[in-house]
């Protein structure tokens, strides 16, 4: 797949000087695929640029400090509030630090446009700017600002853009990137506590999950790609028989019990199903997510998703789980009132179909998960 955008209204870019990162085809394709998950075409360009910024930042770290490992499992890009609005990539994790990456599409510039949502309240330890020259397939890490330095500034006196984003003066940012690397490698996150996250519509920055690999027992690739943990086959066998004991982790035991309860209620579960789980963050609320999948004959596959709160907390009223095909919502389940237990949704599709899953709350907080597919198109 090759990314295609209309560049007719884009300014002419000048080649970058200094340290240049080359954006290869795989990096461009991943950013493009991420942008296409937004249902609003007018908002895809900003998501695409910030997807490239994440790719560039990861490549830069690997080049400069290969011993530092960037964790993208909770990385999210918020949808802009308006067409062609400003956005940023948040929740990049490294050595306990929370980072926000902001794509800047042209240089030089006197301001850096940052979405209001990522600094009200301030929630990242570092905000890093990355210049993207998309037509040249080049990028360059430019500068950063620590959250405590940002907090010292009077944001109420700043100019704002048409989409409500802040225009931060470039002189606030530090261009000594060696210092950023030093902070990330040696500093203690506890010295830079941050505020909590706001309500947003966000997209997890991860590729589509190819569930056909689960049936082929390609578990290492699954866990390395997206942080999923397998529920062992022997443990699943007990769950799908609606009986048997569990000796797995507390989270896997919890999901096995829920599956047993569903089977007891008459919900059809595939006898050859394989399952895995992970934690996701919906606003300030951590949730455990389980996926059960299996082939159904030679043409179809099933997808069942379970969501439960951690530590046996209550599911909040209005929590909604949706499964769609990118065009419309196909299955929708909602918690009517605060209650214990779990929320589930199930769907069957053909092998060439993919499904998008969204978790949302009544206040507008939403999380769009990576697409679930049985097998990627060749």
C-alpha positions in Angstrom: 0.0 0.0 0.0 1.3 3.5 -0.8 0.0 6.5 1.0 -1.9 9.0 -1.2 -2.9 12.5 -0.2 -3.9 15.6 -2.2 -0.9 18.0 -1.9 -2.5 20.7 -4.0 -3.0 23.1 -1.1 0.3 22.3 0.7 3.1 24.8 0.8 6.4 24.1 -1.0 8.9 22.4 1.4 12.6 23.1 1.5 15.0 20.3 2.1 16.0 19.7 5.6 19.5 20.5 6.8 21.3 18.8 9.6 20.3 15.4 11.0 17.7 13.9 8.7 15.6 10.8 9.3 14.4 9.0 6.1 10.8 7.9 6.2 10.7 4.5 4.5 7.7 2.9 2.8 6.8 0.8 5.9 6.8 3.9 8.1 4.7 5.9 5.7 2.2 3.0 5.2 1.7 2.5 8.9 1.0 6.2 9.4 -1.4 6.2 6.4 -3.3 3.2 7.6 -3.7 4.8 11.0 -5.1 8.0 9.4 -7.6 6.0 7.4 -9.3 4.8 10.6 -10.7 8.2 11.2 -14.3 8.3 9.8 -13.8 12.0 8.9 -11.7 12.5 5.7 -11.0 16.1 6.6 -9.2 15.1 9.8 -6.9 12.4 8.4 -4.1 14.7 7.3 -3.2 15.8 10.8 -3.4 12.2 12.1 -1.2 11.1 9.2 1.5 13.7 10.0 1.6 12.8 13.7 1.7 9.1 12.8 4.8 9.9 10.8 6.2 11.9 13.8 5.8 8.8 16.0 7.6 6.7 13.4 10.4 9.3 13.1 10.8 9.6 16.9 11.1 5.9 17.3 13.7 5.7 14.5 15.6 8.6 16.1 15.8 7.0 19.5 17.0 3.7 17.9 19.7 5.7 16.1 20.9 7.9 19.0 20.3 5.6 22.0 19.5 2.0 20.9 19.4 0.9 24.5 16.3 3.0 25.1 13.1 1.2 24.3 10.0 3.2 23.3 6.7 1.6 24.4 3.8 2.4 22.0 1.2 0.1 23.6 -0.8 3.0 25.1 0.2 5.6 22.4 -2.8 7.5 21.1 -3.5 10.2 18.6 -6.5 12.4 19.3 -8.9 13.3 16.4 -8.8 17.0 15.7 -11.8 19.1 16.9 -12.4 20.4 13.4 -11.4 19.7 9.8 -7.6 20.0 9.2 -7.2 20.9 12.9 -4.2 20.3 15.2 -3.5 17.1 17.0 -0.6 15.3 18.6 0.6 11.8 19.6 0.3 11.1 23.4 1.2 8.4 25.9 4.5 7.3 24.4 6.2 5.5 27.3 9.9 5.3 28.0 11.6 4.5 31.3 8.5 5.6 33.2 8.2 8.9 31.4 5.1 9.9 29.4 5.9 11.7 26.2 3.8 13.7 23.7 5.1 14.1 20.1 3.9 17.0 18.0 4.3 17.1 14.2 5.3 20.5 12.8 4.8 20.5 9.0 7.1 23.5 8.1 10.2 25.3 9.1 11.1 27.9 10.1 8.1 28.9 12.2 7.7 31.2 15.1 5.1 29.1 16.9 4.3 25.4 17.6 0.6 24.6 17.4 -0.4 22.2 20.2 -3.9 20.9 20.9 -5.4 22.5 23.9 -6.4 19.0 25.2 -2.8 17.8 25.6 -1.8 20.7 27.9 -5.0 21.4 29.8 -4.3 19.7 32.0 -0.6 19.0 31.4 -0.2 15.3 31.2 3.1 14.5 29.6 6.6 14.8 31.1 8.1 16.0 27.7 6.6 17.6 24.6 8.7 16.9 21.5 8.5 18.6 18.2 9.3 16.8 15.0 9.4 18.4 11.6 7.8 16.4 8.8 8.6 17.0 5.2 6.2 14.5 3.8 6.8 15.0 0.1 10.5 14.5 0.7 9.9 11.6 3.0 12.1 13.2 5.6 11.8 14.1 9.3 13.9 15.8 11.9 13.5 15.9 15.7 13.7 19.6 16.5 13.1 20.5 20.1 11.4 19.7 23.4 9.9 21.3 26.5 9.6 19.9 29.9 6.1 20.0 31.5 7.3 22.0 34.5 8.8 24.6 32.2 5.5 24.7 30.3 3.6 25.1 33.5 5.5 28.2 34.4 4.1 30.0 31.3 0.9 32.1 31.2 -1.1 30.2 28.6 -4.0 32.6 29.0 -2.0 35.3 27.2 -1.2 33.1 24.2 -2.7 33.4 20.8 -4.9 30.5 19.7 -5.5 29.1 16.3 -8.9 28.8 14.6 -9.3 25.2 16.0 -8.7 26.4 19.5 -5.1 25.0 19.7 -2.4 26.9 21.4 0.4 28.7 19.5 3.4 28.1 21.7 6.4 30.3 20.9 9.4 28.3 19.6 11.7 30.1 22.1 10.0 28.1 24.9 11.4 24.9 23.4 14.9 23.5 24.0 16.8 22.5 20.9 19.6 20.7 22.9 18.4 17.2 22.1 21.3 15.5 23.9 19.7 16.9 27.1 16.4 15.2 26.2 18.3 11.9 25.8 20.0 12.4 29.1 16.7 13.0 30.9 15.1 9.9 29.3 18.1 7.7 30.2 19.0 9.0 33.7 16.3 11.1 35.3 13.6 9.8 37.7 9.9 10.2 36.5 8.8 10.8 40.1 10.6 14.2 39.9 8.2 15.3 37.2 4.7 14.3 38.2 2.0 15.3 35.8 -1.8 16.0 35.8 -4.5 13.5 34.8 -5.8 13.0 31.2 -8.8 14.8 29.8 -11.7 13.3 27.8 -10.8 12.7 24.2 -11.5 10.6 21.2 -8.3 8.7 20.6 -6.8 6.1 18.3 -4.4 3.5 19.6 -1.2 3.7 17.4 -0.8 0.1 16.5 -1.2 -1.9 13.2 -4.2 -4.1 12.5 -4.3 -7.3 14.6 -4.1 -10.4 12.3 -6.1 -12.9 14.3 -5.5 -15.7 11.9 -2.0 -15.9 13.4 -3.6 -16.8 16.8 -5.0 -20.0 15.3 -1.5 -20.7 13.9 -0.1 -20.2 17.4 2.2 -17.3 16.4 2.0 -15.9 19.9 5.4 -14.3 20.2 4.7 -12.0 17.3 1.3 -11.1 18.9 2.8 -10.2 22.3 5.7 -8.3 20.9 3.4 -6.3 18.5 0.7 -5.1 20.9 1.3 -6.3 24.4 -1.4 -9.0 24.4 -1.2 -11.9 26.8 -2.4 -15.4 25.7 -4.9 -17.3 27.8 -3.4 -20.8 27.6 -5.1 -23.4 25.4 -5.7 -25.8 28.3 -7.3 -23.0 30.3 -9.5 -22.0 27.4 -10.7 -25.6 26.9 -12.1 -25.6 30.4 -13.9 -22.3 29.8 -15.5 -23.4 26.5 -16.8 -26.6 28.2 -18.4 -24.3 30.9 -16.5 -26.3 33.5 -13.1 -26.9 34.8 -10.7 -25.2 37.1 -8.3 -22.4 36.4 -4.7 -22.0 37.4 -3.7 -19.0 35.3 -3.1 -15.4 36.2 -5.8 -13.5 38.1 -6.8 -11.6 35.0 -7.0 -14.7 32.8 -8.9 -16.6 35.5 -11.4 -13.7 35.7 -12.0 -13.8 31.9 -12.3 -17.6 31.9 -15.0 -17.3 34.6 -16.8 -14.7 32.5 -16.7 -17.0 29.4 -18.0 -19.9 31.5 -20.9 -17.7 32.6 -21.7 -16.7 29.1 -21.7 -20.3 27.9 -24.0 -21.1 30.8 -26.4 -18.4 29.6 -26.5 -19.9 26.1 -24.0 -17.7 24.3 -22.4 -19.7 21.6 -18.7 -19.9 22.0 -16.5 -21.6 19.3 -15.0 -24.8 20.7 -11.7 -24.1 18.9 -11.5 -20.5 20.2 -8.2 -18.9 21.1 -8.1 -15.8 23.4 -5.8 -13.1 24.6 -6.1 -10.1 26.8 -4.5 -6.7 27.6 -5.1 -3.5 29.5 -6.4 -0.4 27.8 -6.9 3.1 29.1 -10.2 4.9 28.5 -9.6 8.4 29.8 -8.6 8.0 33.4 -10.1 4.5 33.7 -8.0 1.3 33.1 -10.0 -1.6 31.6 -9.1 -5.2 30.9 -10.0 -6.3 27.3 -10.3 -9.9 26.2 -10.6 -11.1 22.6 -11.9 -14.6 21.7 -11.6 -15.6 18.1 -11.9 -18.7 15.9 -12.4 -19.8 12.3 -15.9 -21.0 11.5 -15.6 -23.4 8.6 -13.7 -22.4 5.4 -15.1 -18.9 4.9 -16.0 -17.2 8.2 -14.5 -16.2 11.5 -15.9 -15.1 14.8 -14.9 -12.2 17.1 -16.0 -11.8 20.7 -14.8 -9.0 22.9 -15.1 -8.7 26.7 -14.4 -5.6 28.7 -14.2 -5.6 32.5 -13.0 -3.1 35.1 -9.8 -3.8 37.0 -9.8 -5.0 40.7 -13.5 -5.9 40.6 -14.6 -2.2 40.4 -17.9 -1.2 38.9 -18.5 -0.7 35.2 -19.6 3.0 34.8 -23.1 3.7 33.5 -23.1 4.6 29.8 -19.9 2.7 29.0 -20.4 1.6 25.4 -18.7 -1.1 23.2 -19.2 -0.9 19.5 -18.1 -3.1 16.6 -18.2 -1.6 13.1 -16.8 -2.1 9.6 -15.5 1.4 9.1 -18.7 2.6 7.5 -21.4 1.8 10.1 -21.9 0.4 13.5 -22.8 -3.3 13.4 -23.0 -4.3 17.0 -23.5 -1.9 20.0 -23.7 -2.9 23.7 -24.0 -0.4 26.6 -24.0 -0.5 30.4 -27.3 0.8 31.5 -26.4 1.5 35.1 -23.2 1.2 37.2 -22.8 -2.5 37.8 -20.3 -5.2 38.5 -19.4 -7.7 35.8 -18.4 -7.3 32.2 -19.6 -6.0 28.9 -19.4 -8.1 25.7 -20.1 -8.0 22.0 -19.9 -10.7 19.4 -19.8 -10.7 15.6 -19.2 -13.1 12.7 -17.6 -12.1 9.4 -15.9 -13.5 6.3 -12.2 -14.0 6.2 -11.6 -10.8 4.1 -13.7 -8.6 6.5 -12.1 -6.4 9.2 -13.8 -4.9 12.2 -13.1 -1.7 14.2 -13.9 -1.6 17.9 -14.6 1.5 19.9 -15.0 2.0 23.6 -16.7 5.2 24.8 -18.2 7.0 27.8 -21.1 9.5 27.9 -18.7 12.4 28.4 -17.2 11.9 24.9 -14.1 10.0 26.0 -13.6 7.3 23.3 -10.9 4.9 22.3 -10.6 3.4 18.8 -8.7 0.1 18.9 -6.5 -1.2 16.0 -8.6 -3.0 13.4 -9.2 -6.7 13.9 -8.7 -8.8 10.8 -8.5 -12.5 10.2 -5.8 -12.2 7.5 -4.1 -9.2 5.9 -4.6 -8.8 2.2 -1.5 -9.9 0.3 
